[in-house]
């Protein structure tokens, strides 16, 4: 399953978040994989696309960052899967 995590730093915790990211690099737990991570330069916002069969791995990762980041977690699918679901729903 692919998961998009949208994050922004907690007010007053920007420096702590950056320092932790530079120190450790935000590795995922074993069994989860980063597909991409994007940052808006000079801002507090970013996105992290991950893949894992076990959602507890994603829960673990976001919990590890919850003191410095506000996180929104979204399961996502690609166009082909979304289209197939829409076709079924529309009876096509």
C-alpha positions in Angstrom: 0.0 0.0 0.0 1.2 3.5 -0.8 0.9 6.2 1.8 1.4 9.9 1.3 2.4 11.8 4.5 2.0 15.5 4.3 3.9 17.3 7.0 4.8 20.7 8.4 6.9 21.6 11.3 5.2 22.3 14.7 5.4 26.0 15.5 8.6 26.8 17.3 10.1 23.4 16.4 11.5 24.1 12.9 15.2 24.0 14.0 14.7 20.9 16.1 13.0 19.1 13.1 15.8 20.1 10.7 18.5 19.1 13.1 16.9 15.7 13.6 16.5 15.2 9.9 20.1 16.1 9.2 21.3 13.9 12.0 19.4 10.7 11.2 17.8 11.3 7.7 14.3 10.1 8.8 14.8 6.4 8.1 11.7 4.2 7.9 11.2 1.0 10.0 12.4 -2.2 8.3 9.7 -3.4 6.0 8.6 0.1 4.8 10.1 1.9 1.8 10.5 5.5 0.8 9.3 6.1 -2.8 10.0 9.8 -2.7 10.3 12.8 -0.3 9.9 16.4 -1.3 10.5 19.7 0.6 9.5 23.2 -0.3 12.9 25.0 0.1 12.9 27.5 2.9 9.4 26.5 4.1 7.9 24.3 6.8 6.1 22.0 4.4 6.9 18.7 2.8 5.6 15.3 1.5 6.8 11.8 2.0 5.5 9.0 -0.2 6.0 5.6 1.4 5.1 2.0 0.7 4.3 -0.7 3.3 2.1 -3.8 3.6 1.9 -3.3 7.4 0.3 0.1 8.4 1.8 -0.2 11.9 5.2 0.6 10.3 3.7 3.9 9.0 2.1 4.6 12.4 5.5 3.9 14.1 7.3 6.3 11.7 4.9 9.2 12.1 4.8 8.7 15.9 8.6 9.1 15.9 8.2 12.6 14.3 5.1 13.8 16.1 6.9 16.0 18.6 8.4 18.2 15.8 6.0 17.7 12.8 2.2 18.0 12.3 1.4 15.0 10.1 -1.5 14.0 7.8 -1.5 10.4 6.6 -3.3 9.5 3.3 -3.5 6.1 1.6 -3.1 6.7 -2.1 -3.6 4.8 -5.3 -2.4 5.5 -8.9 -4.5 6.6 -11.8 -5.1 3.1 -13.2 -6.4 1.7 -9.9 -8.6 4.8 -9.4 -9.9 4.5 -12.9 -10.7 0.8 -12.5 -12.6 1.6 -9.3 -14.5 4.5 -11.0 -15.5 2.2 -13.9 -16.8 -0.4 -11.5 -18.8 2.2 -9.6 -20.3 3.6 -12.8 -21.0 0.1 -14.2 -18.7 0.5 -17.1 
